[in-house]
Amino acid sequence: MSLALPDVELFWTAGYGNSIPPDFVQGKGAACIMVQCCVPKSTGTVRLSPAGAHDITVDPLVDPNYLSVPEDWQVYRRGILFALEVGREMADGGYALEEIHPLKSTSPEDLDEFIRQYGFTGQHPLSSCRMRPLAEGGVVDQELKVHGIRGLRIADGSVFPTIVASRPQSTVAMVAEKCADFIREGWKLDRICNGHAD
């Protein structure tokens, strides 16, 4: 199996995809070419707080640790330059485009400043309860059972061993279907082992 996955995604949104909205010009529409790092190398942590170790009403300590490795910055720099090129080609094709937040320059320093100012997180957190052996820091086994807790399975994007280089919805649906199969198989085995007829 090849691990040569795409590391950047550009997608078009008919609106403004940023947490810092501009002053829109009356009578003009807005669109955005959003740049996404598909397989970020930065990793964060989700931990129980001391107060939450025995109290589920206390939120965990979450540190996403965004952009903590140089490789992720390189992906965003390349993605922004590519998005600018797409915009230039659209303008050359006759579309009357105006940049809302133009870059000062395309130097690495100005690109990084732009990323710090306008970057924001996406909505697909994954891999916080990875499917791996417990000795390797895993949370669930290959049947989605939580290590050390009988009767509990996890069936969502948190079990992905690594981040998928695409939108995760279809993969999450597949995990849910597989979890349902595991549960059904468990019921069948229980009936057989305990002498219950179907």
N, C-alpha and C positions, 0 to 999 in steps of 0.2 A: 504494500500500500504506500502510495506517495504521500509525503508530508509537505510537499510544495504547495502550501495554501496561500491564497491571496491575503495580503496583509493590510490592504486599504480598500475602502469602499466609498464611492461617491454616490449620493442620491439626491434627487431633485425634490424639493417640496414647494408647493404653491402657497407660500406664506413665508414668514420669517422665522427661521429655525435657530433662534438664539435667545439667551436669557437676558440680553440687554437690548430691548427694542429701540429702533431708531425713530426719529420724527418722520413719519410718512408724508409724502407729497400728495396733496389732495388730487384725486382723479387718476392716480397711478397705482398699479398693482405692485406686488412684491413677491419675489421668489428667492430661493436659496439653494445653493449647491452645498450640501453638508458633507463633511469629510469624517469618516469613521475609521478608527484603527480596529481591524477585524480580529486580530489575535494579539492583544496587548501582552507584553512581557512583564509589566508591573503587576505585582500581586499584593493584596491586602489581607486583612484578618477580621474575623468575627469571633469575639470571645465573650464569655460570661463575665459580668462585672462581679466583684466580691459580694455586693448586695444582692445580685441576681442569681447567685449559685443555687439558692433554695427558694427563689421567689420569681415565678414566671411573669409577674407584672412589672418587673424591672427590665428595661431595655438592655440588650447586649451592647458591648463596646465594639463599634464598627469603624475600622480604619481602611478606606478604599486604597490609599497609597497611590493615587493616580500619578502617572508620568514620573515614576521614581527610577526609571532606567533610561539610558540614552537612546536605546533602540526605538522606543515609543515616540520620542520627539522627532526622530528621523522620519518615521512613517507620516506623522502629521505635516512635517515640512514638505515632503514630496507630494502629499495629497492636496495641500493648499496650492502649490505651484501647478499641479495638474488641473485643479478646479479653475484657476485663473486662465489657463490655456483654453479650457472649454468655453469660458466666458468670452475670451477674445475671439474665438472662432464663431460663436453665436453673433457677436457684434459685427464681425466681418460678413456674416450671412444676412445682415440687414435688420437684426433685432436692435431696437433702441434701448440699450442697457446703460444703467448708471450704477456704479458701485456705492453701496450705502456706507460701508466701513472700509475704505481703501487702505492698503498696506502702505507704510512709509517707504519701504523698499523690500526687495526679496532677499536681503541678507539673512543669514541664520539668526542673528540677534533680533531683527525686526519681526521675523516669522515667529520666533519664540515669544516675543512680547504680545503679538497678535493672539497666539494660542492661549497665553495666560489670561488675556483680557476677555476673549470671546468663547473660549472652550467651555464645554459643559458635559456632564455625564449623560449617558444614554439610559435606556430603561430595561436593559436585559442583564441583570446580575446573574452570573453563573458560577458553578464549580466551588461553592462554599462548603458543600458536603460531599466531597468527591468519592466516586466509586473506586476504592483502592483498599489493599489490605490495611488493617489497623496499624501494623508496624510501620507502614509508609505514610501515616497521617490520614488514612482514609476514614470515612464515616459510614459508608454502606458497602455491602458485599455485592457480588454479581447478580443477586436476586433482589437487590434494593433494600435488604434488611439492615437496619442500623446495628452496628457492632455493639454487642453487650446489652441490647434492650430487646427482649423477646416481644414479638407481635407488632413491632413498629417498622414500617417501610417509608421511604421517601421516594416520591415519583414526580420530580420537577427538574428544572434546569440546574439546580444546585448539585445534582449527582454527576454531572458531566465530568469525566476525568480531566479533560482539557476543553478549552473554549472552542466551539465550532465557528468556522470562518463564514458564517452566514446568519441570517435571522434564525433564532432558535425555535420558533413556534412549532414547526413540523417535527423537529427532533423531540421536543417536549411531549407532543402528542404520541409519538412512537414509544417513549419511555412509559407513559401512562398506560398505553395498550399492553405493553410487555408486563407491567406491574399487575394488571388485571389477569393476564395469563398465569403469572406466578401464583397469585392468590387462588385462582380456580384449580390449578394443579395441586396446590396444598390441600384444598378441600377434598379432591379426589383421593389423594394419598391418605388423608385422615379417615375417610370412609372405608378404604381398603384395609388399613392397619387396624381399625377398630371394628371391623366386621359389619359395617353398615352397607346395605345394598343401595344402588342408585335408584 
